[in-house]
Amino acid sequence: MKYLSVCLFFFLGFIFNLSSQELPSKQKVLEKMTLANNYFLNKWPDPTQTIVTNKTRPSNLWTRGTYFEGLMQLYYINNNATLYKYAVDWGTFHKWQPTYTGTTPTRIADNQCCFQTYIELYQIEPKPDRIAMLKLSLDDMVNSTKVDDWWWIDALHMAMPVFAKYGNVTSDNKYYEKMFDLYNHTKTIEGGPGLYNPADSLWYRDKDYLPPTVSPNGLPVYWSRGNGWVFAALTRTLDVLPLEAPHREEYLTTFKQMAGKLIQLQRADGFWNCNLGDQNDYGGKETSGTVFYTFGLAWGINHNVLDSAIYYPTVVKGWNGLVNSALHSNGSLGYVQSAGSKPADGQPLTYDKMPDFDDFALGGFLLAGSEVYRLAKDSNLINSNKNLVENTFKLITYPNPGTSSINIQYKTNSKNSLLKIVNPIGQIVYSYKSENLDEVNLRWYGETNDGVRLPNGIYIVFLECNSKTMSTKVFLKR
């Protein structure tokens, strides 16, 4: 009996190890995203409700702004009108203004984080009031020679994608140039040598952590979530930055350098430690850095800038670790470091201990899920031909985000497949039905089936067959 028990133990371990080497199906990924998001919506049914921890803060704080980044990506997958309304109600309540400053333009990156969602909502419904204060704030910075506003690396995530998105909308390189000046100061000048260490491909949180500052064990302090903020910033910037935009290659090079380092530092359980420079400086699972790394690495594979053979196992370990070890059955997330600036903040971390803010890690989890969803397979939807819909859908908006025509190519194992292009408020603007097994090659020029020219903006592409659905987004811009 003892021999049989031991054999069963190793057999089950072998099966689990095999299953952990692959991502779950798209449906399973979406279920986990929805579970986590529903937990938050049930806790915060009113998006305008102030955030109360040690003090009262407005609900367009940077923590909540990060959540809405993830919510929008979930919305682009499920097209749930409730999520769209939740985001619009949030922006409308705050009059599309930055955090704290109201009608006064702000240079503070944290106060600009909410702009990331405001501008996406503008791209869905181009109402000028949604980006009026965004424009004033960015123009105030563009028209200034000051470049040291982003003196801590979290700021790159909070504000860098705002410049990239607005530059894409306006087609004005001055926003790309100012973004680079601010970024370059952070990377190469701040504190003397800059906050990026090219030798380690990692970032110090701010100048206080530059050498000679070290961990208690005499090793560098590379705060995990801080590096996660940077990795997410590069990812969200590259996601919308046109191929011809100035300095794009610089961001891509740094992204790849970080990616190469990060896969060396992942723990066996799929997480990353709080200090990437010292595994024994509050070593242990940490969720808020892990979600951003999983997000960026999956995006890199989906957009053909990272080699899937090298990086896919890291994404698998990261996502499976998150959903199996950090995600609670009620949708909350464990092992999340509270707001802070260093590995010691919020310690100790446990599965059951909840952080002071429950929104920024969830936003990162939804960002990660959105790219893992696109990377995951669904054998019930498509056959094993190399020309799979995953591989073609991921090319729709890349390598040149914001394009006037969309190449769509897919092959299914269903004689009846339906392609739908939907505007983000749920209206079908174009559809194509295939009644055979042949490969479908389609170029969409931003027109309805009747040839009516559609406005620029974000659209969602759905493919339905075998009672399954998959989707992705595209930014149409002529």
C-alpha positions in Angstrom: 0.0 0.0 0.0 2.8 2.4 0.9 4.5 1.6 -2.4 1.3 2.4 -4.3 0.8 5.6 -2.4 4.4 6.7 -3.3 3.8 5.8 -7.0 0.5 7.7 -7.0 2.2 10.8 -5.5 4.9 10.9 -8.1 2.4 10.2 -10.9 0.2 13.1 -9.8 3.3 15.3 -9.5 4.3 14.3 -13.0 0.9 15.2 -14.4 0.8 18.5 -12.5 4.3 19.4 -13.9 3.2 18.7 -17.4 0.0 20.8 -17.0 2.0 23.6 -15.4 4.2 23.8 -18.6 1.3 25.1 -20.6 -1.2 28.0 -20.3 -4.8 27.2 -19.6 -7.4 27.8 -22.4 -8.5 31.3 -23.3 -11.8 30.6 -21.5 -10.0 29.7 -18.3 -7.8 32.8 -18.5 -10.9 35.0 -19.0 -12.6 33.3 -16.1 -9.8 34.2 -13.7 -9.7 37.8 -15.0 -13.5 38.1 -14.5 -13.3 36.5 -11.0 -10.7 39.0 -9.9 -12.5 41.9 -11.4 -15.9 41.0 -10.0 -14.4 40.9 -6.6 -13.3 44.5 -7.0 -16.6 45.7 -8.5 -18.5 44.1 -5.7 -16.3 45.9 -3.2 -16.3 49.2 -5.1 -19.7 49.3 -6.9 -19.5 53.1 -7.1 -16.4 54.2 -9.1 -16.6 57.7 -7.6 -16.3 56.5 -4.0 -13.3 58.0 -2.3 -10.4 55.7 -1.2 -9.9 55.6 2.6 -6.9 54.0 4.1 -4.7 56.0 6.5 -6.4 59.1 5.0 -9.0 59.9 2.3 -7.9 60.1 -1.3 -9.9 60.7 -4.5 -10.8 57.7 -6.7 -8.7 58.9 -9.6 -5.6 58.3 -7.6 -2.7 56.5 -9.4 -3.6 53.2 -7.7 -7.1 53.4 -9.2 -5.7 54.7 -12.5 -3.6 51.5 -12.8 -6.7 49.4 -12.1 -8.6 51.1 -15.0 -5.7 50.3 -17.3 -6.4 46.7 -16.7 -10.2 47.1 -16.8 -10.0 48.6 -20.3 -8.0 45.6 -21.5 -10.6 43.3 -20.0 -13.3 45.3 -21.8 -11.5 44.9 -25.1 -11.8 41.2 -24.7 -15.4 40.8 -23.4 -17.0 44.0 -24.7 -19.1 44.2 -21.5 -21.0 47.4 -21.5 -21.1 47.5 -17.7 -17.3 47.9 -17.7 -17.4 50.7 -20.2 -20.0 52.6 -18.2 -18.0 52.1 -15.0 -15.0 53.7 -16.6 -17.0 56.6 -18.1 -18.8 57.3 -14.9 -15.4 57.5 -13.2 -14.0 59.9 -15.7 -17.2 62.0 -15.8 -17.3 62.4 -12.0 -13.8 63.7 -11.9 -14.5 66.0 -14.9 -11.7 64.3 -16.8 -9.2 66.2 -14.6 -5.9 65.0 -13.1 -5.7 63.9 -9.5 -5.8 66.7 -7.0 -5.1 69.7 -9.2 -8.5 70.1 -10.8 -8.4 72.7 -13.6 -4.7 73.5 -12.9 -2.3 71.6 -15.3 -0.1 69.1 -13.5 3.5 67.9 -14.1 3.3 65.3 -11.4 3.3 61.8 -13.0 1.1 60.2 -10.3 -1.6 62.8 -11.0 -1.4 62.0 -14.7 -1.9 58.2 -14.4 -5.7 58.6 -14.8 -5.1 60.2 -18.2 -4.2 56.8 -19.7 -7.8 55.7 -19.4 -9.3 59.1 -20.2 -7.5 59.1 -23.6 -8.7 55.5 -24.4 -12.2 56.6 -23.6 -11.7 59.6 -25.9 -10.5 57.2 -28.6 -13.8 55.3 -28.2 -16.0 58.4 -28.2 -14.0 61.5 -29.2 -15.5 64.0 -26.9 -13.1 66.9 -26.4 -13.7 67.4 -22.7 -12.2 63.9 -22.1 -8.7 65.1 -23.0 -8.9 68.9 -22.4 -6.9 68.8 -19.1 -4.6 66.1 -20.5 -3.7 68.5 -23.3 -3.1 71.4 -21.0 -0.9 69.4 -18.7 1.2 67.9 -21.5 1.6 71.1 -23.4 2.7 72.8 -20.2 5.5 70.2 -20.0 6.3 70.3 -23.8 6.7 74.0 -23.7 9.2 73.9 -20.8 12.9 73.0 -20.8 12.4 71.2 -17.4 13.1 67.4 -17.8 13.6 66.1 -14.3 9.9 65.6 -13.4 10.3 61.8 -13.5 12.8 61.5 -10.7 11.6 58.1 -9.5 11.0 55.1 -11.8 7.3 54.6 -10.9 6.7 57.8 -12.8 7.6 56.1 -16.1 4.5 53.9 -15.8 2.3 56.7 -14.5 2.9 59.2 -17.3 5.0 57.8 -20.2 2.1 56.0 -21.9 0.1 59.2 -21.7 2.6 61.0 -23.9 2.8 58.0 -26.3 -1.0 57.7 -26.6 -1.5 61.5 -27.1 1.3 61.6 -29.6 -0.4 58.8 -31.5 -3.8 60.6 -31.5 -2.3 64.0 -32.6 0.4 62.7 -34.9 2.7 65.3 -33.4 6.2 64.3 -32.7 6.7 67.0 -30.1 5.0 64.7 -27.5 7.3 61.8 -28.4 10.4 64.1 -28.1 9.4 65.4 -24.7 8.6 61.9 -23.6 12.1 60.9 -24.5 13.7 63.8 -22.8 12.0 63.0 -19.6 12.7 59.3 -19.9 16.3 59.8 -20.8 16.9 62.0 -17.7 15.5 59.3 -15.5 17.6 56.6 -17.2 20.9 58.3 -17.7 21.1 61.5 -15.7 19.0 61.4 -12.5 21.2 61.2 -9.3 24.4 61.5 -11.4 24.7 58.2 -13.4 20.9 57.8 -14.0 18.7 55.2 -12.4 19.2 52.4 -15.0 22.2 50.1 -14.5 23.1 48.7 -17.9 25.4 46.2 -16.4 22.4 44.5 -14.6 19.6 45.7 -17.0 17.7 46.8 -13.9 16.6 50.1 -12.3 17.2 51.7 -9.0 13.9 53.1 -7.6 15.4 56.6 -7.1 18.7 58.2 -6.3 18.5 57.2 -2.7 19.1 53.6 -3.8 22.1 54.2 -6.0 25.4 52.8 -4.8 26.8 52.9 -2.2 23.3 51.9 -0.9 23.0 48.2 -0.6 20.8 45.5 1.0 21.6 44.2 4.5 23.5 41.5 2.6 25.6 43.9 0.7 23.9 43.5 -2.6 22.1 46.0 -4.9 18.5 47.1 -4.2 16.4 46.7 -7.3 12.9 46.9 -6.0 10.7 44.5 -7.9 7.5 46.5 -8.3 9.6 49.5 -9.3 11.2 47.6 -12.1 7.7 46.3 -12.9 6.5 49.8 -13.3 9.2 50.5 -15.8 8.6 47.2 -17.7 4.9 48.0 -17.9 5.6 51.5 -19.0 7.8 50.3 -21.9 5.2 47.7 -22.8 2.3 50.1 -22.9 4.4 52.7 -24.7 5.5 50.3 -27.4 2.0 49.0 -27.7 0.8 52.3 -29.2 4.0 53.9 -30.5 4.1 54.0 -34.4 7.0 52.3 -36.0 8.4 55.5 -37.4 8.1 57.4 -34.0 11.4 58.9 -32.8 13.3 56.9 -30.2 11.2 53.8 -30.5 14.3 51.7 -31.0 15.7 52.9 -27.6 12.6 51.8 -25.8 12.6 48.4 -27.5 16.2 47.8 -26.8 15.8 48.5 -23.1 12.7 46.4 -23.0 14.6 43.4 -24.5 17.5 44.0 -22.1 15.2 43.9 -19.1 13.3 40.9 -20.4 16.6 38.9 -20.8 17.5 39.7 -17.2 14.0 39.0 -15.8 13.9 35.4 -17.0 17.1 34.7 -15.1 15.6 36.0 -11.8 12.2 34.2 -11.8 11.6 31.9 -8.9 10.7 28.3 -9.4 7.2 29.0 -8.2 6.7 31.6 -11.0 7.0 34.7 -8.9 9.8 37.3 -8.5 11.3 38.4 -5.2 10.8 41.8 -3.7 14.4 42.7 -4.3 15.6 41.5 -7.7 19.2 42.2 -6.6 19.1 40.0 -3.4 16.9 37.0 -3.1 17.4 37.0 0.6 16.3 40.6 1.1 12.6 39.8 2.1 12.7 36.9 -0.3 9.4 35.2 -1.1 6.5 35.5 -3.5 5.4 39.0 -4.5 2.5 39.6 -6.8 2.6 43.2 -7.8 5.9 42.9 -9.6 5.1 39.5 -11.0 1.9 40.7 -12.7 3.8 43.4 -14.6 6.6 41.1 -15.7 4.1 38.5 -16.9 2.2 41.2 -18.8 5.3 42.5 -20.5 6.8 39.2 -21.5 3.5 37.9 -22.9 3.1 41.1 -24.8 6.6 40.7 -26.2 5.8 37.2 -27.5 2.5 38.3 -28.9 4.1 41.1 -30.8 7.0 39.1 -32.1 9.8 41.0 -30.3 10.6 38.2 -27.9 11.4 34.6 -28.9 8.5 32.4 -27.8 10.8 29.4 -27.4 12.8 31.3 -24.8 10.2 33.4 -23.0 7.0 31.3 -23.2 8.0 29.0 -20.2 8.5 32.1 -18.1 5.1 33.4 -18.9 3.5 30.0 -18.2 5.2 29.9 -14.8 4.2 33.4 -14.0 0.6 33.2 -14.9 0.1 29.7 -13.4 1.8 30.8 -10.3 -0.4 33.8 -9.9 -3.7 32.0 -10.4 -2.7 28.9 -8.4 -0.9 30.6 -5.5 -2.0 34.3 -5.2 -5.6 34.4 -6.5 -8.2 33.6 -3.9 -11.5 31.8 -4.6 -13.3 35.1 -4.0 -11.1 37.0 -6.5 -8.8 38.8 -4.2 -5.0 38.6 -4.6 -2.5 37.6 -1.9 1.3 38.3 -1.6 0.8 41.9 -2.7 3.2 44.5 -1.3 1.4 47.6 0.0 2.2 51.1 -1.4 5.9 51.8 -0.8 9.3 52.3 -2.4 11.5 49.4 -1.3 11.5 45.7 -0.5 10.9 46.2 3.2 7.6 48.0 2.8 4.5 46.1 3.8 6.3 43.1 5.1 5.7 40.3 5.8 3.7 39.2 2.8 1.4 36.3 3.0 -1.5 34.7 1.0 -4.1 36.1 3.4 -2.6 39.5 4.2 -4.3 42.2 2.1 -2.4 45.3 1.1 -3.5 48.9 1.9 -4.7 49.3 -1.7 -6.4 46.5 -3.6 -6.5 48.1 -7.0 -3.0 48.5 -8.5 -2.1 44.9 -8.3 -5.5 43.9 -9.8 -4.8 46.3 -12.7 -1.6 44.6 -13.3 -3.2 41.2 -13.1 -5.8 42.2 -15.7 -3.1 43.6 -18.0 -1.2 40.3 -17.6 -4.4 38.3 -18.3 -5.2 40.3 -21.4 -1.9 39.3 -23.1 -1.9 35.7 -21.7 -5.4 35.4 -23.1 -4.1 36.3 -26.6 -1.2 33.9 -26.1 -3.2 31.0 -24.9 -4.5 28.3 -27.2 -8.0 26.9 -27.6 -8.0 23.6 -29.4 -11.8 23.6 -29.6 -11.7 26.8 -31.7 -8.9 26.1 -34.2 -7.0 23.3 -35.7 -3.3 22.6 -35.3 -2.3 24.3 -38.6 0.6 26.7 -38.0 -1.5 29.5 -39.5 -3.6 29.8 -36.4 -5.9 32.6 -35.5 -3.7 33.5 -32.5 -0.8 34.1 -34.7 -2.7 36.2 -37.1 -4.8 38.2 -34.7 -1.7 39.3 -32.8 -0.4 40.9 -36.0 -3.4 43.1 -36.5 -2.1 46.1 -34.7 1.6 45.5 -35.0 4.3 46.5 -35.9 2.6 49.8 -36.7 -0.1 50.6 -34.2 -2.6 53.0 -35.5 -3.0 51.8 -39.1 -5.5 52.6 -41.9 -6.0 49.0 -43.0 -6.1 45.8 -41.0 -4.9 42.4 -42.3 -7.0 39.6 -40.9 -6.1 36.0 -41.7 -7.3 32.8 -40.1 -8.1 29.2 -40.5 -10.6 27.3 -38.5 -12.0 23.7 -38.2 -15.5 25.0 -38.6 -17.5 25.4 -41.8 -19.4 28.3 -40.2 -17.2 31.0 -38.7 -18.3 34.6 -38.2 -15.9 37.6 -38.1 -17.3 40.7 -36.5 -15.7 44.1 -36.0 -17.4 46.0 -33.3 -17.1 49.6 -32.0 -16.4 49.8 -28.3 -20.0 50.7 -27.5 -21.1 47.3 -28.8 -22.4 48.1 -32.3 -21.3 45.7 -35.1 -19.8 47.8 -37.9 -18.5 45.0 -40.1 -19.1 41.3 -40.4 -17.9 38.5 -42.6 -19.2 34.9 -42.6 -17.2 32.0 -43.9 -18.9 28.8 -44.9 -16.0 26.6 -45.7 -12.7 25.3 -44.2 -10.5 27.4 -46.5 -8.1 29.9 -45.0 -9.6 33.4 -44.9 -7.5 36.3 -46.0 -9.2 39.7 -45.4 -8.1 43.3 -45.5 -10.4 45.7 -43.7 -10.1 49.4 -44.6 -12.2 50.8 -41.8 -15.5 50.7 -43.7 -18.9 49.1 -43.1 -20.2 46.3 -45.3 -22.0 49.0 -47.3 -18.8 50.9 -47.8 -19.5 53.7 -45.3 -16.2 55.1 -43.9 -15.9 54.7 -40.2 -14.3 57.2 -37.8 -10.8 56.7 -36.4 -10.7 55.0 -33.0 -10.5 51.7 -31.2 -12.4 48.7 -32.6 -12.7 45.1 -31.3 -12.3 42.2 -33.7 -14.2 39.0 -32.8 -14.0 35.6 -34.4 -16.8 33.1 -33.5 -16.8 29.4 -34.5 -17.6 26.1 -32.8 -19.5 28.1 -30.1 -16.3 29.7 -29.1 -15.2 33.3 -29.3 -11.9 35.1 -29.3 -11.1 38.8 -29.7 -8.5 41.5 -29.9 -8.5 45.2 -30.4 -7.2 47.5 -33.1 -6.7 51.3 -33.3 -7.9 52.5 -36.7 -6.1 55.7 -37.8 -5.9 57.2 -41.2 
